[in-house]
Amino acid sequence: MSGGRGQRAAFRRRQDVLRWVVVTVVLLFFFTPLVASLDFTTRDASGNRSLQTWTTLLNFPAISQRYPDLQAGFLASVGLAVLTVGIMLVLLVPTMTWVRLRVPGATRTVEFLCLLPLTVPAIVLVVGLTPVYAWVTYFLGGATIWLAFAYVVLVLPYAYRAIDAGLRAIDVRTLSEAARSLGASWPTVMARVILPNLRTAVLSASFLAVALTLGEFTIANLFSRTNLQVAMFLLGKSDAQISVAVGLASLVFAFLVLFAMSFVGGQRGAVAPLARLRRNRKETR
Amino acid sequence: MADRPARRALGGRRPSGALLGVVPFFAYVAVFLIIPTLVVVIGAFVGGKGGFTLSNLRALGQPAVTTALWHSVVLSAVTALAGAVIGALLAYAVSTGRPGGVLKKFITSLCGVLAQFGGVALAFAFLATFSATGYLTKVLTSAGLDSSGGLWLYEWDKGLMLVYLYFQIPLMLIVFLPAVEGLKPQWREATETLGGSTFLYWRKVAAPILMPSFIGGLLLLFTNAFSAYATAAALVSQGSPLLPLEIGGTFTSEVILGQENVGKAMALEMVVVVAVVMTAYVILDRRASRWLVR
């Protein structure tokens, strides 16, 4: 094995070259549209450099006055995100805990139902939800925020996997039996024992729900409601620069959050929903 | 499938009280998931005046619908294949870097965002790049390389394919990276000790191990592109070259009697395609995860 070290070094060098070539080419593809967007948003009507668009974007009173759609869409999306996360947590956390403790026979059914939306594309859901939303509108009115009911369904597979992983990591039965034998009621067990132990899982499920809600276009557009994405779409026709700037800003913001999380919380934060689906499936085997 | 676990649960100690706890969940899922699915499935078989009919399914044979399906399948297959190959290469390249290094964190974070950066913003970013007055078009024109005026961007087989790759490649990196990282260095060393070349290692060891993950990723990318609606809707304003756009079209257009049920038939067609591919994905992924235990 005398030549082993030299061979290994040559191999390493080859790998390094391959890595940088592939990464550079792909990053070039990723960054070209982003650079082009930046270029597009920093030009005025005569083609000169100008920071007009970005200063407008930071000027909240001007935004709300000149682009009421954008303001309405943004507020609607924030409300949708909060309500979606709320319903998702209230629906999933107690049910999944309860199934684990008292009705283990229903585990497969709950899992099946939670993963079912993966095979029902959003556009199909729109078709099927039409009569359901006719009733929602009848009872609750036509506000955008009620779309959260449908968004919860879209989030279901990802949230299920995240929370399932969290429940797997703690001994729910022992914890709840200990609390029960000390006289705690079921709501107390939920709120003061189970939930604090699921903090990471709940956080990542919520993060996924927020990301999905802020990026949702299909359902809102076809039901003629204005959320952030629909507002950007509408604005794209009249003032494309602001629209592109909002898209770019939200992308950079999401990236910074993920990048920071990859340093703080190990790998967890940097993993996208579908990877989490697979990774957790591995844990179940 | 539903009644067997329920009956077993009824055999428990306090059946009625225990089952009451899962009622809200089942009620919610029934209203917002099961009923919509049934509306699509049943609606596909209901005629314009009510009553059972197969005419909606027959309408799937119309040239407009079959062309849209064909376009969707080709677009999804091509972007899935290209995205899978490029994404897998990128995943391998990233995996050869330092395990906790900044490069890997940077690429995985970036891909995590880009994989979900579909829709309106993505369409606009590509318009800013490739449209007639786009950044790259201007650069290329000034270099004398481009005279097309950027109209190709709106065509489903050129522009849309490029745009779809923008979220397919990142998704592939995310689902494939764990598989590549599951390759143990000892396997390569064992091959070398036994006198095998790098080529032999890839052909006999790495490729067979990675193959289920790769094909699984490919199928996932296919359904991802097949289900996508927002990007195409924001980019293509005339005609409905893809199945999701065609479904959206029957939904928003002035309702010709019975046309909405043709929309449901198309939706059913879509569900069937996605369900078949997703089932294959789940089976393959189960096989693949055998090697991923670390």
Interface residues (C-beta under 8 A of the other chain):
Chain A: F11 Q15 D16 L18 R19 V22 V23 V26 F29 F30 T32 P33 L34 V35 A36 S37 D39 F40 L91 L92 P94 T95 W98 V99 R102 V103 P104 G105 A106 T107 R108 T109 V110 F112 L113 L116 P117 L118 T119 V120 P121 A122 I123 V124 L125 V126 V127 G128 L129 T130 P131 V132 F149 A150 V152 V153 L156 A211 L212 G215 F217 T218 N221 L222 Q229 M232 F233 G236 A240 S243 V244 V246 G247 L248 S250 L251 A254 F255 L258 F259 M261 S262 F263 Q267 A270 V271 A272 P273 L274 A275 R278 R279 R281 K282 R285
Chain B: M1 A2 P5 A6 R7 R8 A9 G12 A18 L19 G21 V22 P24 F25 F26 Y28 V29 V31 F32 L33 I35 P36 T37 L38 V39 V40 G43 I86 L89 L90 Y92 A93 V94 T96 G97 L103 K105 F106 I107 T108 S109 L110 C111 G112 V113 L114 A115 Q116 F117 G118 G119 V120 A121 L122 F124 A125 F126 L127 A128 T129 G134 Y135 L136 L165 Y166 I169 P170 L171 I174 V175 L177 P178 T198 L220 F226 S227 Y229 A230 A233 A234 P244 I247 G248 F251 T252 G263 K264 A267 M270 V271 V274 A275 M278 D285 R286 S289 L292 V293
